[in-house]
Amino acid sequence: MPIILTNNIFFLIMSFSLILGSFLNVCIYRIPRGESIVFPPSHCPKCKNRIKPYDLIPIVSYIILRGRCRFCKEKISVKYPIVEALTGVVGIVCLYRYGLTINMVLAFLIGCILIYISAVDIDTMEISIKSILLLFALRIIQVFFEKGFSLKSVFSIFLGSILSMLLILAIYIFSKGSAMGFGDVLLIAAGGAGFSIGEAILANFLAFIIGAIFSIFILLKGEKKLKREIPFGPFISIALFVAILYGDYILKIYLTHFIR
């Protein structure tokens, strides 16, 4: 039974999503460095001063502080409000897609881990196996929740993973890892668990289209040569999120209007 999305529910989910986005920033910064995500409390990396609670309000504090530390005036990376905003958007999109349901929670958690994977990939050009396993576990739970626990569901999980990774695995093998990293292969395999062949094709198609659009944008800015390699993880993550939430709708529209 669908629920009515009142303003109170919208505000609650948005607020919670933004707060979780702030926590994601802590994870993105600390986990790759092997630091605790609990201790010490949030502080400026340069002057080490502890950040006050009123300076930890997602997005708002960044704007008020004009993107600088209150104490030493060190510039704060714009990635912090971006991650918070993206997490807020993911929360609202999942709410509108599934309503206030368990599936909404699962989709939101998957969106959060994809944001984490993307941000870390941008910073380090690496995707950790732990984050991949967490994504895979969440997808397994989601598939079982949607389709029920059965041999057919188990088969669909592994078939979806295999179908989803075939293209990127081939690129990884033939390029000897220069065009794609093995982390990219594992990422799309984990996120593609439970995909149909159509959803697997859609996820790959979207990943490459988004990557191509980004590359064209860079070229149009006049960047003749990239200063560093472009991580493909963020493009895969966006494609996976779209395919997980709206893959069936997109395929239905395509089959209805373009296949005669």
N, C-alpha and C positions, 0 to 999 in steps of 0.2 A: 504493500500500500504506500504510494508516494506521500511525502510529507510536504507541507506548505513551508517554503523558505521565507521565514519572516526576517525582518531587519535585525532582530535580536540574534537569530541563528547566524546570519551573515556576519554580523559584527563579532560574534564569539569565535567563529571559525577563522575569520581574517586576523583577529588579535592573536589567537593561538598559533596560527601559521607564521605570523611575523616573529613571535617570540621564539618559535622553534627555528626559524631562519637565523636568528641571532645565535642560537646554540650551534647551528650548523657551521657558522663562521668560526666558532671556537674549535670545532672538530677539524675543519678544513685547515686551520693554521697549526694546530698542535699535534694531531695524530701523525702526519707524515714526519714530524720532527721527533717523534717518540716521547712527547710530553703528555702529562696527565691532563684530561679535559675537566678535572674538578679543582685541582690545586696547582699553582696558586690561583686565587680569584682573578677575574679579568683585570688586565693592567696594560699600560703602554709598553710596547716592546723596546722603546728607546730609553725613556726616563724611568721606567719600572713603577711609576705611581699607579696605585690602585684606582680603577675607574669607578666613579660613584654610580649608584643605582640610577640617578636621574640622567646620567650620561649614557645609559644603556638602552634607552627607549629606541626600538627599531626604527630606522630611517629618520625619525624626528630629531634625535640627538645629533645625527650626522649633519643635518641641515642647520640646526642651531649653532653647532660648533664650527660650521663652515668647513667641515672636512679636516679639522686639525685637533690635535690633543689639547685638552684644556690647560695642561701644565707646561709642556715643553714646546707646544705649537708644531710638533712634527705632523706632517701630512698623513692623513688616514686614507688608506686605499679605498677607491670608489667601489671595489668589489664587495665591500661589506654591505652597503645599502642595496647593491644589486642582488646579492644572494638573499637578503631579507625580502626584497620585493618579489623576486622569483618564487620564493617559498609561499608568500602570500597569494600570488596568482595561482600556484599549483593547488593550494588548499581550496580556493573558491571554484576553480575549474572542476575539481573532484567532487565538490559539494553539489554543483549543478548537474554533473553527469550522473551521480549515483544517489543523491539525497543523503540524509544523515543515516548512513548504513555502515555495516562492517566493511563492505566492498569499498566504500568511500575512504575509510581509514586505511585499508590495505593499499589502495591506489595512491593515497597521499604519502604513505611511507615509502612506496616505490619511487614516487616523484622526488622525495627528499634525498634518497640514496643516489638517485641519478644526478641531482644537483651537486651532491658531495663528490661523486666520481668525476663529474665534469670540471668542477673547480680545482680539484687536486690534479687532474690531468693537465689542465692549463698551467698550473704552477710548476709541476714537476715532470711532466711528460710521462707519468707512470700511473697505472691503475692497479691498486692493491688487490691481491687474491681474496682478502677478507671482505672487502666491499663487494666483490663479485659474488662470493658465497652468500652474503646477506641478501643481495638482490635476487639470487636464484631461489633462496629459501622463501622470500616474500612472494615470488611468482608462483612457486609450488602451492603455497597456502591459498593464494588467490584462485588458481586453477581448480583446486579441490573445492573451494567454497562455491565457485560458479558451476562446476560440472559434477560435483560429488566425488567421493573417493571410490574409484573403481580402476580396474585394469586398463580400461579405455582412457581414463584421465592420465594415468601414469605413462601410457604409450604416447599420448598427445604432448606431454611435457617434454619427453626426450626427442620426439620427432620434430616438434617445433624448434627446439634448440639446434638440432642438426640442420634443418632447412634454413634457419635464420643465419647461420654462420658460414654456409657453403661459399658464398661469393667472397666475403672478406677473408676467409681462410685461404681461398685460392690466390687472392691478391697477396696475402702475407707470404705464401709459399713461393710464388713466382717472382716476387720482388725481393725475396730473401730478407724480409723484415724492414726494408727501406721505405716502402709505401704505407704499410700498416704494421702496427705492433701486435704482439700476441694478446695483449690486454684488450685490444679492440675486438679480437675474435671471441674472447671469453665474455666480454661485455654483451655483445649482441646475442650470443648463445644463451646467456643467463636470462636476459630480458625477453628473449624470444620463446622461452619455455611455454608450451601450450598454444603457440601460434598455429594457425592453419597455413597452408602453402600461400594463400593470398595475402595473409597478414605478414608473413615472412618476406614476401616480395615487396610489399608496401613499405615495411620498415627499412629495407635496404635501399629502395628507391628514394624515400624521403631523406635518408642519411646523406646520400650522394648529391641530391638536389640542393639540400641545405648547405652542404660543404661547397658546392659549385657556386651558389649565390654569394656565400661569404668570400670566396676567392675572387670573384668578379668585383665585389665591392672593394676589396683591397686594391685590386688593379686600377679601378676607377679613381681611387684616391691618389694615384700616381706612384704607388709603391711598386717599382719595377722588379725589385728583388726583396723577398721576405727576409727579415733579420733573423728569424728562427723558424723551426719547423712548426706547422700548425697541428695541434692535437686533434685527432678525429673523434675522440671519445664524446665531446659535447654534441657533435652532430648525430652520433648514434643515439645518445641519450634522449635528445629531442624527438627523434624518429620513433624510438621505442615508446616514449610516453604517449605520443599521438596515436600510435598503432594499438597500444593497450587500451586506451580510453575510447578511441573513435574508429579503430580499424574496421570493425564490422559495418559501421555506418558508411564510411568512405567506399568500401568495396561494394556495398549495396547500391550506392549512388552510381558508381562506375559501371556496374553490371546492368543497371536499369537504363541508363542514358547513353552509354557508349558501346555496349555490346548488343548487336541486333541479331 
